[in-house]
Amino acid sequence: MARNPVTWLGSPTFPKAAHTALADTQLRQNLRKATGTIRGRRAAAVGEMTDWEQLRVAGEQIKNDVLARLDTLLVQLEESVTARGGVVHWARDAEEANRIVLDLCREEGANEVVKVKSMATAEIGLNEALEAGGVHAIETDLAELIVQLGDDRPSHILVPAIHRNRSEIREIFQRRMGVEVSDEPADLAEAARVYLREKFLTTKVAISGANFAVADTGSIVVLESEGNGRMCLTLPDTLITVMGIEKLVPTWQDLEVFLQLLPRSSTAERMNPYTSVWTGVTEGDGPQRFHLVLIDNGRTATLEDSVGRQALRCIRCSACLNVCPVYERTGGQSYGSVYPGPIGAILTPQLVGDMHDPQAASLPYASSLCGACFEVCPVRIDIPSVLTHLRAEAVEAKGLTAESVAMAAAAWVFREASRYEKAQKAGSLARFLARDGRITSLPWPGSKWTSSRDVPAPPSESFRAWWRKNRG
Amino acid sequence: MASAREEILNRIRDARVPAAEPVVRGYHETGTGGVELFAERVADYRAVVHTVTDVPAALERLRGKRIVVPADVPPEWLVDGVTWLHEPLTIEELDGSDGVLTGCAVAIADTGTIVLDGGEAQGRRALTLLPDYHLCVVRADQIAASVPEALRRLEPTRPLTFISGPSATSDIELNRVEGVHGPRTLEVLVVQPQ
């Protein structure tokens, strides 16, 4: 199976990447300023809600219900979307999803597409796959555009260019757009407006993600601020939406919870400037061809883990990034994935699904377990508990290839003499398993050791046993 | 080989996630805000708000401009002195206009939001997107106090656009800047009964 592009190929482990990032004082300054601003504003936006805790609990419960009935709800969504003129596609992994989208672009004869910011398409590396297939994807969200034009990588879920300050953005725009522009945010926004306007008016295919999909009506929901989303969702002839299978809510009523939780947690607003809702195809209004691509890409494997599956409740608000002391110091790129910060530290390794991958296995350690992430999470994901759970898995997985678990067990065994003796007796028993004086397989925990090497068979009687029998 | 659909559904079933506890909706499903709160909250997002009783009189502000209107615009809104642009209109004509005048489906006091559903006096979505100025008429009886109340009044399968202030971005140092791709000026007429 192909590697999951949710992590970037060749990324160092978190401690190594963090070490490099910590030396970048400009980066730390940019991040401290940005996260400090948003933390204060979020606290104010949440503070004016007297029923915030009740909304969080309802958000958690609705998403738990989605995970418990995911098969039924997905089939229901498929039926609703199909009944309203949409076409639903299913993709097991990134490669399959990318191929579906590329084929759809080719069917439309498109060599250029406009994109609404989408974590799902970033996760599967869609832009790179389209480019390789001869289709150029234009990011239209301002921060995504800054990342794309800067040949950079994202560092935040909501604001992928959070690591760039205004003068760095000005430099990128001047270099890539060939225009003179000041470093005033309003001027930079104007430059992006002019740069993208013609693309919006002429491009025939758009690709989006989805914040929510309502199973019983087939409605898809996208929240945004700039209007680039509305442009992509309204003007082209064909719309392709890529979404993770967990982004469902069962009913239209359930949206009333998330339309309150998400904007305040994310951009710290009572409501984001624009939210678009569409159901299949509407004659005379918007794209006349609609495709919905549902992606698994590690989600069903995550669902199997009774502790880890709560990460699938995530609505990608990024509040946990903004309060995390580790994120604020290391920045998002140290996590080596489109999902950085506390949620990334629990979601990324689970989507990768391979704790033998040293980079993925290092992510659950990217935390001081201070718990701030859990406090702000609008769907009450207990990130610290999942982190410790995944650390245990990482340790266990490491033992299968090396000796760390065996060594950890050894340390525990050596701490007390009586345990040491018991272990030695077990060691003697091991002789029965040995052929030619070599042991090729030991029962657990010794199996962690013997899976990677043979062990010389211990003597038939340990020195301690011999001493007690003869001298004790 | 099983299809991707079957394989994904089977993997979900194999995960055997236990049934979830029933959802407790302990949050406020209703609110108390009305016209005043709505006007205050819309203004918070730097939209321009006027509370009026006479719509045609208030439309004087459009004099001399080229303004797009939906096909079913109320005739009394078409005051003299304005060049009214009627459907069908091309993308270029919409882009080249001075603005658009519409009604709305529902508004939300708590959040200062206007919701369009393509129904009466609203037109298709492109009409309120491409012109740089949007003047929206909101009747007092269209204002719901809270988000839950507003959603109950809406038909989810219609194409919906929730608008809270003019287009904006927080992408540069997480500071809000008004005016990117959508209309850079949003003006709202809140109509009180006479």
Interface residues (C-beta under 8 A of the other chain):
Chain A: N30 K33 A34 T35 T37 I38 T50 D51 Q54 L55 V57 A58 Q61 I62 N64 D65 L67 A68 R69 L70 D71 L74 V75 R84 W90 A91 R92 E96 T140 D141 L142 A143 I146 L158 V159 A161 I162 N165 R166 I169 P185 A186 L188 A189 E190 A192 R193 L196 R197 F200 L201 V214 T217 G218 S219 S225 E226 G227 N228 R230 M231 T234 L235 I245 W252 Q253 D254 L255 E256 V257 L259 Q260 T267 E269 R270 M271 N272 P273 Y274 T275 S276 V277 W278 T279 G280 T282 G284 D285 G286 L294 D296 T300 A301 L303 E304 R309
Chain B: S3 A4 R5 E7 I8 L9 R11 I12 R13 D14 A15 V17 P18 A19 A20 E21 P22 V23 V24 R25 G26 Y27 H28 E29 R41 D44 Y45 I91 E92 D95 I108 D110 T111 G112 T113 G118 R124 R125 A126 L129 V147 P148 L151 R152 P156 T157 R158 P159 L160 T161 F162 I163 S164 G165 P166 S167 A168 T169 S170 D171 I172 E173 L174 N175 R176 V177 E178 G179 V180 H181 G182 P183
